[in-house]
């Protein structure tokens, strides 16, 4: 009879180990699925941000072209040789200061 009990307890141990393995396999499967979902979300977010960065690059490129054209026009205006260069420079500086002043005031008003 003791041989039958040993055999029965050996089967129980094997069944317990198999159940534990099945449980651990299920847990591992859930974790892998969760990681796969997280990786997919990260990929989607990365693609979205890359599109936004490309759009910003295009916008800044256009602004750079506009600014370089403006600087070239100002240089041409200053090189014309008019007698009112000093007055023109003061006027340009005043416009720039007014622009930044209005920008500052506008941001203060809209953030309240």
N, CA, C and O atoms as CSV, one atom per row, in Angstrom:
chain,resi,resn,atom,element,x,y,z
A,1,UNK,N,N,0.802,-1.179,0.000
A,1,UNK,CA,C,0.000,0.000,0.000
A,1,UNK,C,C,0.852,1.253,0.000
A,1,UNK,O,O,0.461,2.259,-0.593
A,2,UNK,N,N,1.985,1.221,0.637
A,2,UNK,CA,C,2.821,2.411,0.679
A,2,UNK,C,C,3.317,2.771,-0.712
A,2,UNK,O,O,3.560,3.946,-0.987
A,3,UNK,N,N,3.474,1.791,-1.597
A,3,UNK,CA,C,3.880,2.067,-2.977
A,3,UNK,C,C,2.787,2.814,-3.716
A,3,UNK,O,O,3.079,3.676,-4.546
A,4,UNK,N,N,1.532,2.498,-3.428
A,4,UNK,CA,C,0.411,3.177,-4.070
A,4,UNK,C,C,0.303,4.626,-3.606
A,4,UNK,O,O,-0.022,5.520,-4.387
A,5,UNK,N,N,0.584,4.844,-2.306
A,5,UNK,CA,C,0.529,6.213,-1.783
A,5,UNK,C,C,1.653,7.067,-2.360
A,5,UNK,O,O,1.454,8.238,-2.684
A,6,UNK,N,N,2.814,6.477,-2.481
A,6,UNK,CA,C,3.952,7.222,-3.031
A,6,UNK,C,C,3.663,7.581,-4.480
A,6,UNK,O,O,3.962,8.684,-4.938
A,7,UNK,N,N,3.080,6.632,-5.185
A,7,UNK,CA,C,2.759,6.892,-6.583
A,7,UNK,C,C,1.688,7.984,-6.685
A,7,UNK,O,O,1.762,8.861,-7.545
A,8,UNK,N,N,0.691,7.914,-5.791
A,8,UNK,CA,C,-0.387,8.889,-5.784
A,8,UNK,C,C,0.136,10.268,-5.408
A,8,UNK,O,O,-0.254,11.260,-6.024
A,9,UNK,N,N,1.018,10.352,-4.399
A,9,UNK,CA,C,1.576,11.649,-4.004
A,9,UNK,C,C,2.498,12.185,-5.092
A,9,UNK,O,O,2.590,13.399,-5.273
A,10,UNK,N,N,3.190,11.296,-5.829
A,10,UNK,CA,C,4.031,11.730,-6.955
A,10,UNK,C,C,3.176,12.343,-8.048
A,10,UNK,O,O,3.560,13.346,-8.650
A,11,UNK,N,N,1.997,11.736,-8.315
A,11,UNK,CA,C,1.105,12.297,-9.317
A,11,UNK,C,C,0.544,13.642,-8.845
A,11,UNK,O,O,0.413,14.578,-9.634
A,12,UNK,N,N,0.215,13.730,-7.554
A,12,UNK,CA,C,-0.295,14.988,-7.017
A,12,UNK,C,C,0.755,16.096,-7.124
A,12,UNK,O,O,0.430,17.238,-7.450
A,13,UNK,N,N,1.989,15.757,-6.853
A,13,UNK,CA,C,3.068,16.744,-6.951
A,13,UNK,C,C,3.231,17.190,-8.406
A,13,UNK,O,O,3.419,18.373,-8.688
A,14,UNK,N,N,3.156,16.226,-9.317
A,14,UNK,CA,C,3.265,16.575,-10.737
A,14,UNK,C,C,2.102,17.451,-11.166
A,14,UNK,O,O,2.284,18.412,-11.913
A,15,UNK,N,N,0.897,17.118,-10.691
A,15,UNK,CA,C,-0.271,17.933,-11.034
A,15,UNK,C,C,-0.145,19.340,-10.452
A,15,UNK,O,O,-0.499,20.322,-11.105
A,16,UNK,N,N,0.358,19.432,-9.229
A,16,UNK,CA,C,0.542,20.734,-8.597
A,16,UNK,C,C,1.578,21.560,-9.368
A,16,UNK,O,O,1.391,22.755,-9.597
A,17,UNK,N,N,2.661,20.908,-9.757
A,17,UNK,CA,C,3.678,21.620,-10.527
A,17,UNK,C,C,3.122,22.059,-11.882
A,17,UNK,O,O,3.412,23.158,-12.355
A,18,UNK,N,N,2.326,21.193,-12.494
A,18,UNK,CA,C,1.728,21.550,-13.784
A,18,UNK,C,C,0.759,22.721,-13.627
A,18,UNK,O,O,0.739,23.625,-14.461
A,19,UNK,N,N,-0.033,22.708,-12.577
A,19,UNK,CA,C,-0.957,23.824,-12.330
A,19,UNK,C,C,-0.188,25.120,-12.074
A,19,UNK,O,O,-0.553,26.184,-12.572
A,20,UNK,N,N,0.883,25.007,-11.287
A,20,UNK,CA,C,1.695,26.200,-11.015
A,20,UNK,C,C,2.334,26.719,-12.310
A,20,UNK,O,O,2.370,27.926,-12.546
A,21,UNK,N,N,2.832,25.812,-13.139
A,21,UNK,CA,C,3.399,26.211,-14.432
A,21,UNK,C,C,2.347,26.867,-15.315
A,21,UNK,O,O,2.615,27.875,-15.968
A,22,UNK,N,N,1.145,26.288,-15.333
A,22,UNK,CA,C,0.061,26.873,-16.122
A,22,UNK,C,C,-0.277,28.280,-15.617
A,22,UNK,O,O,-0.484,29.201,-16.407
A,23,UNK,N,N,-0.330,28.429,-14.308
A,23,UNK,CA,C,-0.634,29.730,-13.706
A,23,UNK,C,C,0.458,30.751,-14.064
A,23,UNK,O,O,0.153,31.879,-14.453
A,24,UNK,N,N,1.718,30.353,-13.931
A,24,UNK,CA,C,2.825,31.254,-14.268
A,24,UNK,C,C,2.836,31.584,-15.759
A,24,UNK,O,O,3.160,32.706,-16.148
A,25,UNK,N,N,2.483,30.610,-16.586
A,25,UNK,CA,C,2.419,30.847,-18.033
A,25,UNK,C,C,1.324,31.859,-18.357
A,25,UNK,O,O,1.512,32.748,-19.187
A,26,UNK,N,N,0.182,31.713,-17.696
A,26,UNK,CA,C,-0.911,32.673,-17.908
A,26,UNK,C,C,-0.499,34.082,-17.477
A,26,UNK,O,O,-0.778,35.058,-18.174
A,27,UNK,N,N,0.170,34.180,-16.321
A,27,UNK,CA,C,0.647,35.489,-15.858
A,27,UNK,C,C,1.647,36.095,-16.838
A,27,UNK,O,O,1.589,37.287,-17.140
A,28,UNK,N,N,2.553,35.271,-17.327
A,28,UNK,CA,C,3.548,35.747,-18.288
A,28,UNK,C,C,2.880,36.190,-19.592
A,28,UNK,O,O,3.286,37.184,-20.195
A,29,UNK,N,N,1.868,35.458,-20.019
A,29,UNK,CA,C,1.139,35.819,-21.234
A,29,UNK,C,C,0.458,37.175,-21.065
A,29,UNK,O,O,0.478,37.999,-21.980
A,30,UNK,N,N,-0.146,37.408,-19.898
A,30,UNK,CA,C,-0.804,38.697,-19.639
A,30,UNK,C,C,0.214,39.830,-19.623
A,30,UNK,O,O,-0.052,40.908,-20.153
A,31,UNK,N,N,1.382,39.596,-19.018
A,31,UNK,CA,C,2.404,40.634,-18.966
A,31,UNK,C,C,2.951,40.950,-20.351
A,31,UNK,O,O,3.177,42.114,-20.679
A,32,UNK,N,N,3.164,39.921,-21.165
A,32,UNK,CA,C,3.645,40.128,-22.531
A,32,UNK,C,C,2.606,40.907,-23.339
A,32,UNK,O,O,2.952,41.802,-24.110
A,33,UNK,N,N,1.344,40.562,-23.158
A,33,UNK,CA,C,0.274,41.279,-23.850
A,33,UNK,C,C,0.238,42.742,-23.428
A,33,UNK,O,O,0.055,43.627,-24.264
A,34,UNK,N,N,0.411,42.994,-22.149
A,34,UNK,CA,C,0.423,44.360,-21.637
A,34,UNK,C,C,1.610,45.141,-22.214
A,34,UNK,O,O,1.459,46.295,-22.615
A,35,UNK,N,N,2.776,44.517,-22.254
A,35,UNK,CA,C,3.959,45.176,-22.818
A,35,UNK,C,C,3.786,45.451,-24.311
A,35,UNK,O,O,4.221,46.488,-24.812
A,36,UNK,N,N,3.155,44.524,-25.012
A,36,UNK,CA,C,2.914,44.706,-26.444
A,36,UNK,C,C,1.978,45.895,-26.669
A,36,UNK,O,O,2.197,46.698,-27.575
A,37,UNK,N,N,0.949,46.002,-25.855
A,37,UNK,CA,C,0.024,47.124,-25.951
A,37,UNK,C,C,0.733,48.442,-25.640
A,37,UNK,O,O,0.505,49.441,-26.322
A,38,UNK,N,N,1.581,48.453,-24.628
A,38,UNK,CA,C,2.338,49.645,-24.266
A,38,UNK,C,C,3.284,50.053,-25.391
A,38,UNK,O,O,3.395,51.236,-25.712
A,39,UNK,N,N,3.963,49.081,-25.986
A,39,UNK,CA,C,4.867,49.380,-27.104
A,39,UNK,C,C,4.094,49.948,-28.285
A,39,UNK,O,O,4.577,50.856,-28.961
A,40,UNK,N,N,2.919,49.431,-28.537
A,40,UNK,CA,C,2.083,49.942,-29.622
A,40,UNK,C,C,1.658,51.379,-29.345
A,40,UNK,O,O,1.661,52.211,-30.253
A,41,UNK,N,N,1.292,51.681,-28.097
A,41,UNK,CA,C,0.915,53.050,-27.723
A,41,UNK,C,C,2.095,54.004,-27.870
A,41,UNK,O,O,1.932,55.130,-28.341
A,42,UNK,N,N,3.280,53.557,-27.468
A,42,UNK,CA,C,4.475,54.386,-27.595
A,42,UNK,C,C,4.774,54.659,-29.068
A,42,UNK,O,O,5.126,55.779,-29.436
A,43,UNK,N,N,4.634,53.641,-29.902
A,43,UNK,CA,C,4.879,53.820,-31.338
A,43,UNK,C,C,3.899,54.834,-31.929
A,43,UNK,O,O,4.294,55.710,-32.699
A,44,UNK,N,N,2.635,54.714,-31.573
A,44,UNK,CA,C,1.609,55.627,-32.080
A,44,UNK,C,C,1.908,57.064,-31.641
A,44,UNK,O,O,1.813,57.992,-32.444
A,45,UNK,N,N,2.265,57.243,-30.376
A,45,UNK,CA,C,2.579,58.573,-29.858
A,45,UNK,C,C,3.827,59.146,-30.532
A,45,UNK,O,O,3.875,60.338,-30.836
A,46,UNK,N,N,4.821,58.315,-30.763
A,46,UNK,CA,C,6.047,58.759,-31.423
A,46,UNK,C,C,5.765,59.223,-32.839
A,46,UNK,O,O,6.279,60.256,-33.268
A,47,UNK,N,N,4.954,58.472,-33.568
A,47,UNK,CA,C,4.604,58.875,-34.938
A,47,UNK,C,C,3.858,60.209,-34.940
A,47,UNK,O,O,4.111,61.069,-35.783
A,48,UNK,N,N,2.942,60.371,-33.993
A,48,UNK,CA,C,2.184,61.612,-33.896
A,48,UNK,C,C,3.106,62.793,-33.606
A,48,UNK,O,O,2.967,63.854,-34.213
A,49,UNK,N,N,4.038,62.613,-32.690
A,49,UNK,CA,C,4.953,63.691,-32.355
A,49,UNK,C,C,5.906,63.989,-33.503
A,49,UNK,O,O,6.281,65.145,-33.699
A,50,UNK,N,N,6.307,62.978,-34.265
A,50,UNK,CA,C,7.159,63.219,-35.424
A,50,UNK,C,C,6.440,64.062,-36.473
A,50,UNK,O,O,7.050,64.927,-37.101
A,51,UNK,N,N,5.156,63.815,-36.661
A,51,UNK,CA,C,4.371,64.623,-37.601
A,51,UNK,C,C,4.324,66.072,-37.122
A,51,UNK,O,O,4.491,66.995,-37.919
A,52,UNK,N,N,4.099,66.275,-35.827
A,52,UNK,CA,C,4.061,67.627,-35.279
A,52,UNK,C,C,5.415,68.323,-35.430
A,52,UNK,O,O,5.472,69.509,-35.756
A,53,UNK,N,N,6.496,67.589,-35.193
A,53,UNK,CA,C,7.822,68.180,-35.330
A,53,UNK,C,C,8.119,68.548,-36.777
A,53,UNK,O,O,8.737,69.581,-37.036
A,54,UNK,N,N,7.688,67.719,-37.720
A,54,UNK,CA,C,7.875,68.038,-39.137
A,54,UNK,C,C,7.108,69.303,-39.504
A,54,UNK,O,O,7.613,70.150,-40.240
A,55,UNK,N,N,5.882,69.426,-38.987
A,55,UNK,CA,C,5.086,70.630,-39.252
A,55,UNK,C,C,5.765,71.873,-38.666
A,55,UNK,O,O,5.802,72.927,-39.302
A,56,UNK,N,N,6.296,71.737,-37.456
A,56,UNK,CA,C,6.987,72.862,-36.837
A,56,UNK,C,C,8.241,73.233,-37.628
A,56,UNK,O,O,8.554,74.413,-37.781
A,57,UNK,N,N,8.953,72.233,-38.126
A,57,UNK,CA,C,10.149,72.487,-38.919
A,57,UNK,C,C,9.798,73.278,-40.174
A,57,UNK,O,O,10.499,74.221,-40.541
A,58,UNK,N,N,8.714,72.887,-40.825
A,58,UNK,CA,C,8.265,73.612,-42.010
A,58,UNK,C,C,7.891,75.054,-41.661
A,58,UNK,O,O,8.231,75.983,-42.394
A,59,UNK,N,N,7.197,75.233,-40.549
A,59,UNK,CA,C,6.793,76.581,-40.127
A,59,UNK,C,C,8.002,77.451,-39.823
A,59,UNK,O,O,8.072,78.605,-40.246
A,60,UNK,N,N,8.958,76.886,-39.081
A,60,UNK,CA,C,10.149,77.662,-38.740
A,60,UNK,C,C,10.993,77.946,-39.972
A,60,UNK,O,O,11.626,78.999,-40.060
A,61,UNK,N,N,11.009,77.026,-40.920
A,61,UNK,CA,C,11.739,77.264,-42.158
A,61,UNK,C,C,11.149,78.439,-42.918
A,61,UNK,O,O,11.879,79.274,-43.453
A,62,UNK,N,N,9.823,78.499,-42.963
A,62,UNK,CA,C,9.152,79.620,-43.620
A,62,UNK,C,C,9.409,80.933,-42.903
A,62,UNK,O,O,9.607,81.967,-43.541
A,63,UNK,N,N,9.406,80.893,-41.574
A,63,UNK,CA,C,9.674,82.111,-40.799
A,63,UNK,C,C,11.111,82.564,-41.006
A,63,UNK,O,O,11.378,83.763,-41.093
A,64,UNK,N,N,12.040,81.615,-41.086
A,64,UNK,CA,C,13.445,81.964,-41.330
A,64,UNK,C,C,13.627,82.630,-42.679
A,64,UNK,O,O,14.378,83.598,-42.804
A,65,UNK,N,N,12.942,82.113,-43.687
A,65,UNK,CA,C,13.012,82.717,-45.017
A,65,UNK,C,C,12.443,84.127,-44.995
A,65,UNK,O,O,13.015,85.043,-45.587
A,66,UNK,N,N,11.322,84.301,-44.317
A,66,UNK,CA,C,10.702,85.617,-44.208
A,66,UNK,C,C,11.625,86.608,-43.497
A,66,UNK,O,O,11.783,87.746,-43.940
A,67,UNK,N,N,12.233,86.169,-42.392
A,67,UNK,CA,C,13.135,87.048,-41.644
A,67,UNK,C,C,14.379,87.402,-42.451
A,67,UNK,O,O,14.829,88.547,-42.421
A,68,UNK,N,N,14.931,86.444,-43.162
A,68,UNK,CA,C,16.124,86.755,-43.949
A,68,UNK,C,C,15.784,87.746,-45.058
A,68,UNK,O,O,16.589,88.626,-45.363
A,69,UNK,N,N,14.609,87.619,-45.663
A,69,UNK,CA,C,14.182,88.585,-46.670
A,69,UNK,C,C,14.008,89.979,-46.072
A,69,UNK,O,O,14.376,90.978,-46.689
A,70,UNK,N,N,13.452,90.035,-44.881
A,70,UNK,CA,C,13.261,91.317,-44.207
A,70,UNK,C,C,14.597,91.962,-43.874
A,70,UNK,O,O,14.775,93.163,-44.075
A,71,UNK,N,N,15.530,91.179,-43.373
A,71,UNK,CA,C,16.856,91.708,-43.046
A,71,UNK,C,C,17.541,92.227,-44.302
A,71,UNK,O,O,18.181,93.278,-44.272
A,72,UNK,N,N,17.410,91.498,-45.404
A,72,UNK,CA,C,18.007,91.960,-46.659
A,72,UNK,C,C,17.385,93.278,-47.117
A,72,UNK,O,O,18.089,94.151,-47.625
A,73,UNK,N,N,16.088,93.423,-46.944
A,73,UNK,CA,C,15.435,94.686,-47.318
A,73,UNK,C,C,15.896,95.841,-46.445
A,73,UNK,O,O,16.117,96.947,-46.937
A,74,UNK,N,N,16.043,95.584,-45.144
A,74,UNK,CA,C,16.518,96.628,-44.231
A,74,UNK,C,C,17.951,97.014,-44.585
A,74,UNK,O,O,18.293,98.197,-44.580
A,75,UNK,N,N,18.784,96.034,-44.891
A,75,UNK,CA,C,20.160,96.335,-45.292
A,75,UNK,C,C,20.168,97.180,-46.557
A,75,UNK,O,O,20.916,98.153,-46.655
A,76,UNK,N,N,19.345,96.813,-47.514
A,76,UNK,CA,C,19.254,97.599,-48.751
A,76,UNK,C,C,18.791,99.011,-48.488
A,76,UNK,O,O,19.284,99.960,-49.096
A,77,UNK,N,N,17.848,99.148,-47.586
A,77,UNK,CA,C,17.331,100.471,-47.256
A,77,UNK,C,C,18.415,101.320,-46.596
A,77,UNK,O,O,18.525,102.515,-46.870
A,78,UNK,N,N,19.214,100.700,-45.728
A,78,UNK,CA,C,20.264,101.441,-45.046
A,78,UNK,C,C,21.417,101.781,-45.982
A,78,UNK,O,O,22.121,102.766,-45.762
A,79,UNK,N,N,21.616,100.988,-47.011
A,79,UNK,CA,C,22.713,101.230,-47.942
A,79,UNK,C,C,22.350,102.217,-49.047
A,79,UNK,O,O,23.220,102.610,-49.825
A,80,UNK,N,N,21.112,102.616,-49.131
A,80,UNK,CA,C,20.667,103.531,-50.179
A,80,UNK,C,C,21.409,104.860,-50.080
A,80,UNK,O,O,21.658,105.500,-51.102
A,81,UNK,N,N,21.757,105.273,-48.903
A,81,UNK,CA,C,22.513,106.503,-48.740
A,81,UNK,C,C,21.643,107.696,-48.438
A,81,UNK,O,O,22.046,108.832,-48.689
A,82,UNK,N,N,20.476,107.471,-47.913
A,82,UNK,CA,C,19.624,108.621,-47.580
A,82,UNK,C,C,20.170,109.333,-46.354
A,82,UNK,O,O,20.914,108.759,-45.559
A,83,UNK,N,N,19.797,110.556,-46.221
A,83,UNK,CA,C,20.305,111.344,-45.099
A,83,UNK,C,C,19.553,111.037,-43.806
A,83,UNK,O,O,19.966,111.470,-42.730
A,84,UNK,N,N,18.484,110.315,-43.904
A,84,UNK,CA,C,17.668,110.022,-42.720
A,84,UNK,C,C,17.903,108.603,-42.190
A,84,UNK,O,O,16.990,108.008,-41.617
A,85,UNK,N,N,19.093,108.057,-42.367
A,85,UNK,CA,C,19.376,106.694,-41.899
A,85,UNK,C,C,19.161,106.560,-40.396
A,85,UNK,O,O,18.571,105.586,-39.928
A,86,UNK,N,N,19.630,107.514,-39.668
A,86,UNK,CA,C,19.518,107.459,-38.210
A,86,UNK,C,C,18.048,107.439,-37.811
A,86,UNK,O,O,17.651,106.662,-36.943
A,87,UNK,N,N,17.258,108.271,-38.423
A,87,UNK,CA,C,15.830,108.320,-38.140
A,87,UNK,C,C,15.159,106.996,-38.517
A,87,UNK,O,O,14.298,106.506,-37.786
A,88,UNK,N,N,15.550,106.423,-39.646
A,88,UNK,CA,C,14.988,105.146,-40.091
A,88,UNK,C,C,15.336,104.030,-39.103
A,88,UNK,O,O,14.491,103.191,-38.790
A,89,UNK,N,N,16.569,104.019,-38.617
A,89,UNK,CA,C,16.971,102.998,-37.628
A,89,UNK,C,C,16.176,103.151,-36.336
A,89,UNK,O,O,15.720,102.159,-35.768
A,90,UNK,N,N,16.008,104.378,-35.873
A,90,UNK,CA,C,15.224,104.605,-34.660
A,90,UNK,C,C,13.773,104.148,-34.855
A,90,UNK,O,O,13.164,103.572,-33.954
A,91,UNK,N,N,13.250,104.410,-36.013
A,91,UNK,CA,C,11.886,103.998,-36.314
A,91,UNK,C,C,11.764,102.468,-36.311
A,91,UNK,O,O,10.811,101.918,-35.758
A,92,UNK,N,N,12.726,101.793,-36.926
A,92,UNK,CA,C,12.706,100.322,-36.965
A,92,UNK,C,C,12.833,99.743,-35.553
A,92,UNK,O,O,12.137,98.790,-35.204
A,93,UNK,N,N,13.719,100.321,-34.750
A,93,UNK,CA,C,13.898,99.836,-33.376
A,93,UNK,C,C,12.623,100.071,-32.567
A,93,UNK,O,O,12.218,99.219,-31.777
A,94,UNK,N,N,11.994,101.229,-32.767
A,94,UNK,CA,C,10.746,101.521,-32.058
A,94,UNK,C,C,9.661,100.524,-32.449
A,94,UNK,O,O,8.902,100.075,-31.590
A,95,UNK,N,N,9.574,100.170,-33.727
A,95,UNK,CA,C,8.585,99.169,-34.159
A,95,UNK,C,C,8.835,97.808,-33.524
A,95,UNK,O,O,7.897,97.125,-33.115
A,96,UNK,N,N,10.088,97.422,-33.445
A,96,UNK,CA,C,10.422,96.129,-32.835
A,96,UNK,C,C,10.057,96.143,-31.351
A,96,UNK,O,O,9.487,95.180,-30.838
A,97,UNK,N,N,10.386,97.238,-30.667
A,97,UNK,CA,C,10.060,97.336,-29.238
A,97,UNK,C,C,8.542,97.316,-29.036
A,97,UNK,O,O,8.052,96.665,-28.113
A,98,UNK,N,N,7.810,98.009,-29.875
A,98,UNK,CA,C,6.349,97.998,-29.777
A,98,UNK,C,C,5.786,96.605,-30.018
A,98,UNK,O,O,4.844,96.183,-29.347
A,99,UNK,N,N,6.359,95.900,-30.970
A,99,UNK,CA,C,5.903,94.529,-31.242
A,99,UNK,C,C,6.052,93.663,-29.996
A,99,UNK,O,O,5.114,92.970,-29.604
A,100,UNK,N,N,7.228,93.701,-29.373
A,100,UNK,CA,C,7.452,92.878,-28.191
A,100,UNK,C,C,6.601,93.348,-27.013
A,100,UNK,O,O,6.152,92.529,-26.210
A,101,UNK,N,N,6.380,94.638,-26.903
A,101,UNK,CA,C,5.533,95.163,-25.837
A,101,UNK,C,C,4.097,94.677,-26.000
A,101,UNK,O,O,3.478,94.221,-25.038
A,102,UNK,N,N,3.569,94.776,-27.217
A,102,UNK,CA,C,2.211,94.274,-27.462
A,102,UNK,C,C,2.127,92.764,-27.268
A,102,UNK,O,O,1.129,92.262,-26.749
A,103,UNK,N,N,3.138,92.052,-27.668
A,103,UNK,CA,C,3.160,90.598,-27.470
A,103,UNK,C,C,3.119,90.277,-25.977
A,103,UNK,O,O,2.359,89.410,-25.545
A,104,UNK,N,N,3.931,90.971,-25.198
A,104,UNK,CA,C,3.968,90.752,-23.751
A,104,UNK,C,C,2.606,91.065,-23.120
A,104,UNK,O,O,2.098,90.289,-22.310
A,105,UNK,N,N,2.035,92.181,-23.487
A,105,UNK,CA,C,0.729,92.560,-22.943
A,105,UNK,C,C,-0.360,91.579,-23.356
A,105,UNK,O,O,-1.229,91.238,-22.552
A,106,UNK,N,N,-0.318,91.131,-24.584
A,106,UNK,CA,C,-1.307,90.177,-25.070
A,106,UNK,C,C,-1.218,88.858,-24.318
A,106,UNK,O,O,-2.246,88.278,-23.967
A,107,UNK,N,N,0.001,88.373,-24.064
A,107,UNK,CA,C,0.153,87.117,-23.323
A,107,UNK,C,C,-0.273,87.278,-21.874
A,107,UNK,O,O,-0.817,86.347,-21.281
A,108,UNK,N,N,-0.031,88.453,-21.295
A,108,UNK,CA,C,-0.458,88.695,-19.912
A,108,UNK,C,C,-1.982,88.665,-19.802
A,108,UNK,O,O,-2.537,88.094,-18.863
A,109,UNK,N,N,-2.648,89.289,-20.775
A,109,UNK,CA,C,-4.107,89.378,-20.741
A,109,UNK,C,C,-4.738,88.014,-20.991
A,109,UNK,O,O,-5.721,87.666,-20.338
A,110,UNK,N,N,-4.201,87.245,-21.912
A,110,UNK,CA,C,-4.824,85.965,-22.257
A,110,UNK,C,C,-4.559,84.870,-21.225
A,110,UNK,O,O,-5.307,83.893,-21.187
A,111,UNK,N,N,-3.538,84.988,-20.397
A,111,UNK,CA,C,-3.233,83.947,-19.414
A,111,UNK,C,C,-3.919,84.177,-18.069
A,111,UNK,O,O,-3.738,83.381,-17.148
A,112,UNK,N,N,-4.677,85.214,-17.941
A,112,UNK,CA,C,-5.366,85.496,-16.662
A,112,UNK,C,C,-6.632,84.733,-16.554
A,112,UNK,O,O,-7.338,84.846,-15.552
